[in-house]
C-alpha cells in the first residue's frame, strides 16, 4: 500500500508541476507526431509532414 501511495503522490506532484508551468505562461503540452501513425507507407492525417510513403 505504501508503494501505491508513493507512486500516486509522485504522479500528483508531476501533474501539479506541469499545471504550474502552463499557468506561468509556457505553451500547453502537445503530443508528438510520430510512432506507428507516421510509419512509412501510412497516411498520417494529423501530421504536418503529410504522407510519409
N, C-alpha and C positions, 0 to 999 in steps of 0.2 A: 504494500500500500504506500509505503514511503517513496518508492521509486516512481510510482504513478504520480504522486503529488509533486515530486521534484520536476518530473517531465512536464506536467501540466503548468507548473509555475514558470518554467523556462519558456514555454510557448506563450504564456500570457505576457511575460516581460518582453519577449521579442515583438509581439504584436503591438504592445504599447509603445515601444521604441519606433516602430515603423509609423504608427499613427502620429507620434510627436514630430517625426521628420516631415510628414506631409503637412501638418499644421504650421510648421515653421517655414513653409514656402517651397519645399522641394517638390518636384513633379511626382504625381502618383505612380505607383509601381505598374509596370507593363510586363506582359508575358513575352517570351522570346518567340521569334518566328523561325522555328527550326524543328528539328526532330523528324519524326516519321511523316508529319504533314507536308513537309517540303522535300521529301525524298525524291531522288531522280526519277523522272517519268510520271510523277503525280502532281496534278494541278493543286496549288495552294491558294484558294480564293482570298484569304485574308492577308496574304504575304505581299509586300511591296515588290518582291523580286519576280512575281508572276509565276509562269510555268517554268519549272526547273528542269524540264525534259530536254 
